[in-house]
Amino acid sequence: MQPNTSRPPCGAVIDEPLARRLFGAEDPVGRQIQTSRSQNGPTERVEIIGVAPGLRHNLFDPAPVAHLYLAFGSEYRSVMNFHVR
C-alpha cells in the first residue's frame, strides 16, 4: 500500500506504552510514523505532537496497552469510540 504524501502530516498523540515500544528512551515528539485509519486503507504519515499517560481498560489489567490518538474531525465515521477521562 502506498503512503499518502500529498499533504503535510497531521498531528497525533501517542501514549507512554507506545512511545516506549517505538522509540525506547528517545523523545518521540516531532518524529513521524506511518499508520492507517482502517485495516486495508491507505497509509499516511502522522507527526507525534504529544505523549499521554498510559491507560488501563479494566481495573485488573496487568499494564496499560499502547494507544495512538488521531484527530477525527475531518474524517467522520459513524462508528467510533470516544474516551473521556
Secondary structure as UniProt FT lines:
FT   STRAND          3..4
FT   STRAND          10..15
FT   HELIX           16..23
FT   TURN            24..25
FT   TURN            29..30
FT   STRAND          32..36
FT   TURN            39..40
FT   STRAND          43..52
FT   TURN            59..60
FT   STRAND          68..70
FT   TURN            73..74
//
